[in-house]
Each structure stands twice: as structure tokens, then as C-alpha cells.
Amino acid sequence: MNKLDIADKLTTYTNQLDNIAELMLTNLSNSDISKSKELDRIYFLNDYIKELSNGLYKLSQDITKE
């Protein structure tokens, strides 16, 4: 597997993580969960997914620059 293949896979994983985060937010906005610790945990996980996605995207970009 060459660098471009790796970068493409990372980009795919980034897009999948972004899609999961968006689905979570959509479901949260449509849910009847009241403000609670569980809701805070879900928002934390959503933010963490976005952070991971951003890191993967940057790594993919760095790989293709080399």
C-alpha cells in the first residue's frame, strides 16, 4: 500500500466519522432526553469524534504533501 492509498483510506474514515457525528447531533436534537449527565456524555463523544476526524484529515493531508 502506498502513501496515496493510505491517505485515501484516512480520508474515507474521516468522512465516516463526520457522518456519525452529524447523525448523533440530528438524533440528539430530535430526542426527548432531558439535560442530564448522559446527554453531556453524548455531546462529549460527539465532540471527540469530530476531533479525531479532524486529526485524521490533517494526517491525510500531511501524507499527500510528502
Backbone as JSON Lines, residues from 0, in Angstrom:
{"i":0,"aa":"M","n":[0.85,-1.17,0.0],"ca":[0.0,0.0,0.0],"c":[0.9,1.24,0.0]}
{"i":1,"aa":"N","n":[0.64,2.14,-0.92],"ca":[1.47,3.35,-1.0],"c":[0.86,4.49,-0.18]}
{"i":2,"aa":"K","n":[1.57,5.6,-0.14],"ca":[1.13,6.74,0.67],"c":[-0.22,7.28,0.24]}
{"i":3,"aa":"L","n":[-0.46,7.33,-1.06],"ca":[-1.74,7.87,-1.53],"c":[-2.9,6.96,-1.15]}
{"i":4,"aa":"D","n":[-2.68,5.65,-1.18],"ca":[-3.72,4.72,-0.75],"c":[-4.04,4.91,0.73]}
{"i":5,"aa":"I","n":[-3.0,5.1,1.52],"ca":[-3.19,5.34,2.96],"c":[-3.95,6.64,3.19]}
{"i":6,"aa":"A","n":[-3.56,7.68,2.47],"ca":[-4.22,8.98,2.6],"c":[-5.69,8.87,2.2]}
{"i":7,"aa":"D","n":[-5.98,8.11,1.15],"ca":[-7.37,7.92,0.72],"c":[-8.18,7.19,1.79]}
{"i":8,"aa":"K","n":[-7.6,6.17,2.39],"ca":[-8.29,5.44,3.45],"c":[-8.55,6.35,4.65]}
{"i":9,"aa":"L","n":[-7.57,7.16,5.01],"ca":[-7.75,8.09,6.12],"c":[-8.87,9.09,5.83]}
{"i":10,"aa":"T","n":[-8.92,9.55,4.59],"ca":[-9.99,10.48,4.2],"c":[-11.35,9.8,4.28]}
{"i":11,"aa":"T","n":[-11.42,8.55,3.87],"ca":[-12.67,7.8,3.96],"c":[-13.11,7.66,5.41]}
{"i":12,"aa":"Y","n":[-12.17,7.31,6.29],"ca":[-12.5,7.19,7.71],"c":[-12.92,8.53,8.3]}
{"i":13,"aa":"T","n":[-12.28,9.59,7.86],"ca":[-12.65,10.93,8.3],"c":[-14.09,11.24,7.93]}
{"i":14,"aa":"N","n":[-14.45,10.96,6.7],"ca":[-15.82,11.22,6.25],"c":[-16.83,10.38,7.02]}
{"i":15,"aa":"Q","n":[-16.48,9.13,7.3],"ca":[-17.39,8.28,8.05],"c":[-17.58,8.79,9.47]}
{"i":16,"aa":"L","n":[-16.5,9.22,10.11],"ca":[-16.61,9.78,11.45],"c":[-17.45,11.06,11.45]}
{"i":17,"aa":"D","n":[-17.26,11.9,10.45],"ca":[-18.06,13.12,10.34],"c":[-19.54,12.78,10.19]}
{"i":18,"aa":"N","n":[-19.84,11.78,9.38],"ca":[-21.23,11.36,9.18],"c":[-21.84,10.84,10.48]}
{"i":19,"aa":"I","n":[-21.07,10.05,11.23],"ca":[-21.56,9.55,12.51],"c":[-21.85,10.71,13.46]}
{"i":20,"aa":"A","n":[-20.95,11.67,13.52],"ca":[-21.14,12.82,14.4],"c":[-22.39,13.6,14.01]}
{"i":21,"aa":"E","n":[-22.61,13.79,12.72],"ca":[-23.8,14.52,12.27],"c":[-25.08,13.76,12.6]}
{"i":22,"aa":"L","n":[-25.06,12.43,12.44],"ca":[-26.23,11.63,12.79],"c":[-26.52,11.7,14.29]}
{"i":23,"aa":"M","n":[-25.46,11.68,15.08],"ca":[-25.65,11.8,16.53],"c":[-26.3,13.13,16.88]}
{"i":24,"aa":"L","n":[-25.82,14.21,16.28],"ca":[-26.4,15.53,16.58],"c":[-27.85,15.62,16.14]}
{"i":25,"aa":"T","n":[-28.14,15.05,14.97],"ca":[-29.52,15.06,14.48],"c":[-30.42,14.29,15.43]}
{"i":26,"aa":"N","n":[-29.97,13.12,15.85],"ca":[-30.77,12.31,16.77],"c":[-30.92,12.99,18.12]}
{"i":27,"aa":"L","n":[-29.87,13.66,18.59],"ca":[-29.98,14.37,19.86],"c":[-30.97,15.51,19.79]}
{"i":28,"aa":"S","n":[-30.97,16.22,18.69],"ca":[-31.89,17.35,18.58],"c":[-33.34,16.89,18.45]}
{"i":29,"aa":"N","n":[-33.54,15.66,17.99],"ca":[-34.9,15.13,17.85],"c":[-35.31,14.26,19.03]}
{"i":30,"aa":"S","n":[-34.45,14.06,19.99],"ca":[-34.75,13.16,21.1],"c":[-35.46,13.9,22.23]}
{"i":31,"aa":"D","n":[-36.0,13.12,23.15],"ca":[-36.67,13.67,24.32],"c":[-35.8,13.57,25.56]}
{"i":32,"aa":"I","n":[-34.49,13.39,25.35],"ca":[-33.59,13.29,26.5],"c":[-33.5,14.66,27.17]}
{"i":33,"aa":"S","n":[-33.79,14.67,28.44],"ca":[-33.65,15.94,29.16],"c":[-32.18,16.16,29.5]}
{"i":34,"aa":"K","n":[-31.86,17.38,29.87],"ca":[-30.48,17.71,30.21],"c":[-30.05,16.86,31.39]}
{"i":35,"aa":"S","n":[-29.07,16.03,31.16],"ca":[-28.58,15.13,32.21],"c":[-27.12,14.81,31.95]}
{"i":36,"aa":"K","n":[-26.54,14.05,32.86],"ca":[-25.15,13.66,32.68],"c":[-24.99,12.8,31.43]}
{"i":37,"aa":"E","n":[-25.98,11.97,31.16],"ca":[-25.91,11.11,29.97],"c":[-25.88,11.95,28.7]}
{"i":38,"aa":"L","n":[-26.67,12.97,28.65],"ca":[-26.68,13.86,27.48],"c":[-25.33,14.56,27.35]}
{"i":39,"aa":"D","n":[-24.76,14.99,28.45],"ca":[-23.44,15.62,28.42],"c":[-22.39,14.66,27.88]}
{"i":40,"aa":"R","n":[-22.49,13.39,28.27],"ca":[-21.54,12.39,27.78],"c":[-21.67,12.19,26.28]}
{"i":41,"aa":"I","n":[-22.89,12.2,25.8],"ca":[-23.11,12.03,24.36],"c":[-22.54,13.21,23.59]}
{"i":42,"aa":"Y","n":[-22.75,14.41,24.09],"ca":[-22.17,15.58,23.43],"c":[-20.64,15.54,23.47]}
{"i":43,"aa":"F","n":[-20.09,15.06,24.59],"ca":[-18.64,14.91,24.69],"c":[-18.14,13.93,23.63]}
{"i":44,"aa":"L","n":[-18.8,12.8,23.49],"ca":[-18.41,11.81,22.49],"c":[-18.5,12.38,21.08]}
{"i":45,"aa":"N","n":[-19.52,13.16,20.84],"ca":[-19.67,13.78,19.53],"c":[-18.51,14.73,19.24]}
{"i":46,"aa":"D","n":[-18.15,15.54,20.22],"ca":[-17.02,16.45,20.05],"c":[-15.71,15.68,19.85]}
{"i":47,"aa":"Y","n":[-15.57,14.57,20.58],"ca":[-14.37,13.75,20.46],"c":[-14.27,13.12,19.08]}
{"i":48,"aa":"I","n":[-15.38,12.67,18.55],"ca":[-15.4,12.11,17.19],"c":[-14.95,13.16,16.19]}
{"i":49,"aa":"K","n":[-15.45,14.37,16.33],"ca":[-15.06,15.44,15.42],"c":[-13.57,15.76,15.55]}
{"i":50,"aa":"E","n":[-13.05,15.72,16.77],"ca":[-11.63,15.97,16.99],"c":[-10.78,14.88,16.32]}
{"i":51,"aa":"L","n":[-11.19,13.62,16.47],"ca":[-10.48,12.52,15.81],"c":[-10.54,12.65,14.3]}
{"i":52,"aa":"S","n":[-11.69,13.01,13.8],"ca":[-11.87,13.19,12.37],"c":[-10.95,14.27,11.84]}
{"i":53,"aa":"N","n":[-10.88,15.37,12.55],"ca":[-10.02,16.48,12.14],"c":[-8.56,16.05,12.15]}
{"i":54,"aa":"G","n":[-8.15,15.3,13.17],"ca":[-6.79,14.8,13.23],"c":[-6.46,13.86,12.08]}
{"i":55,"aa":"L","n":[-7.38,12.98,11.75],"ca":[-7.17,12.07,10.62],"c":[-7.07,12.84,9.31]}
{"i":56,"aa":"Y","n":[-7.9,13.86,9.16],"ca":[-7.85,14.66,7.94],"c":[-6.5,15.36,7.79]}
{"i":57,"aa":"K","n":[-6.01,15.93,8.89],"ca":[-4.71,16.61,8.84],"c":[-3.59,15.62,8.53]}
{"i":58,"aa":"L","n":[-3.67,14.42,9.11],"ca":[-2.68,13.4,8.83],"c":[-2.71,13.01,7.36]}
{"i":59,"aa":"S","n":[-3.89,12.87,6.82],"ca":[-4.04,12.55,5.4],"c":[-3.42,13.63,4.52]}
{"i":60,"aa":"Q","n":[-3.65,14.87,4.89],"ca":[-3.08,15.99,4.12],"c":[-1.56,16.0,4.22]}
{"i":61,"aa":"D","n":[-1.03,15.72,5.4],"ca":[0.43,15.67,5.58],"c":[1.06,14.55,4.76]}
{"i":62,"aa":"I","n":[0.39,13.42,4.68],"ca":[0.91,12.29,3.91],"c":[1.0,12.64,2.42]}
{"i":63,"aa":"T","n":[-0.02,13.3,1.92],"ca":[-0.02,13.62,0.49],"c":[0.95,14.74,0.14]}
{"i":64,"aa":"K","n":[1.36,15.54,1.11],"ca":[2.32,16.61,0.86],"c":[3.73,16.07,0.64]}
{"i":65,"aa":"E","n":[4.02,14.92,1.26],"ca":[5.38,14.36,1.19],"c":[5.67,13.75,-0.15]}
